Amino acid sequence: MISDIAGIATAVGVLLAVGGLRQGQRQRIRAFEDFYVSRYWLLLDRLSLRVTTGHDDGEDLGEEDHKALLAYLSLCEDELDLRASGWISDATWDIWRKGMRTQLDHWPVSKVWSQAQQAAEQGHGQPFTQLRRFMSSGPGGEDPCELSGWTRRLRGLRGWIVP
């Protein structure tokens, strides 16, 4: 009888310990996500009104706008790397991937993205390996995270109820 109670208490203790570790992992993931969201908004704040509103008047982008948009492409590459490493939750990834696709398909980001791809093909600038793969993978964009569903749940990338 006492051994049965001890076994149950041990099992409950293990479950609580796993739950605590998972919660700590989820907090670390949320901190990464918050940091990258802050970086995104800082980049947006650097853009001119013309670029922010998407008003393409046919003129070239200013140097500051161009630098900020290149920094945005680097941010996207970093986000894809983090996702591939299992540091971005499924829910956040769904929002980010849609945002990346939208931004990269519209002016002015599309213009800078096109120039960055040409530079990479010529061996200049950043290669944007993850971003190129993501953009060439179809309209939804391929998920670079290859972890299984249960591994995602245990690492705190996915909730327990979500399929």
N, C-alpha and C positions, 0 to 999 in steps of 0.2 A: 504493500500500500504506500509506504513512504517512498519507495523507489519509483512508483508510478507518478506520484506528486512531484518528485525531483525531476523526472523526465519531462513532465509537462512544463514545469517552471523553467527548465533549461531551454526547451523549444520556444517558449514565450520570450525568454531573454534573448535568444538568437534572433528571433523575428524583430524585436525592438531594436537590437543593435544594427541589423541590416537596414531597418527603416531610418534610423538615425544617420547612418552613413549615406544612404540615398538622399536624405534631406540636405545633408551637407554638400553633396555633389550638385544637387539642384541649385543651391545657393551660389556655388561657384560658377555654374553655367549662367545663371541669371546675371551675375556680376560681369562676366565676359560680354554677354548680350548688351547690357546697359552701357558698357564702355564703348562698344561699337556704334550703338545708337547715338551716343554723345558725339563721337567723331563725325558721324554723318551730318548731324545738325551744325557742327562747327564748320564743316565744308560748305554747307548750304548758305551759312551766314557770310561766307567770303565771296559769294557770287553776286554779280551785278543784277540790277532789277531786270534788265533786258534778258539776261540768261535765265533768271529765276522764273520769269513769266513765259519763257519759251518763245519769245518774239524774234523770229528769224528775219531780219531785214536785209539779208544778203551780205552784210559786212562780216569781216573776219572777227573772231573772238579776240578780246583783249588778252594780254599776257596773264593777268591775274586770274581771269576766268578759265583760261586754258590750264594753268597750273592747278587750280582747284578741281577741275574736272579730271585731270590726270590723277590727282590724289584720290578722287572718288573711285576711279578704276582700280587703283591700288587697294583701296578699302574693300572693294568687291572681291578682289583676289584674296585678300586676307580672310574675309568672311567665308569664302569657299574653302580655303585651307582649314579653318577652324571647324567648319561643318564636316569636312572629310575626316578630321581627327576626333569627331564626336563631342565637340564643345558647344554646339548650337542645338537647341531643342527643336523638335519637329514642328511645333506651333510657330516658333519664331522663324524657322527656315521657310515655312510656307509663305509668310509675309515678305521676308527678304527676297525670295526667289522671284515673286511676282513684281516686286519693286525694281529689282535689277533688270528684269526683262523689259519692263515698261520704260525705264530710264534709258537703257541701251538702244532701244528701238526708236527713240525720239530725239529731235534736235534739242539741245546742242550736244548732249552726251554721245549721240550716234556719230556725230562728226568727229569728235575727239577719239572715240572708239575706233572708227575706221582708220584714222591717222595712226593710232597706236598699233593696230594690226599690221598696217603696211610697214611701219618701222620695225616691228618684230620679225616680219618676213625677211627684211633686209639685214637682220642681225643687229639692229640698233634698239636701244631702249629696253624696257621690261618685256619679257616674253608673254606674260599673262596666260600661262598654260592652263590653269583651272578655268579662268574666265572664257577663254577660247573654246574649251571643251563644253562648258556649260551652255554657251550661246549657240554652238553647233548641234546641240543634242535635241533640238525640236522646240516647239512652242512652250511646253511646260518647264523645260530646263531639267536636265538630269540631276538627281540628288547625289552629291559626291560622298555622302555617308553610306558606307556599306555594312553597317552593323545590323544584326538581325533584330526582329521586333522585341524579343525578350531581353537582349543585351541593351537595347535602347531603353526599355523600361527600367532595368536595374541601374543603369547609369543616370537615370533621371531625365532622359531626352523625350520620353513619352509617358503619358499618364497610364495608370493601370487599366482604365476603362476603355480608352481610345483604341480602336483596332490597329 
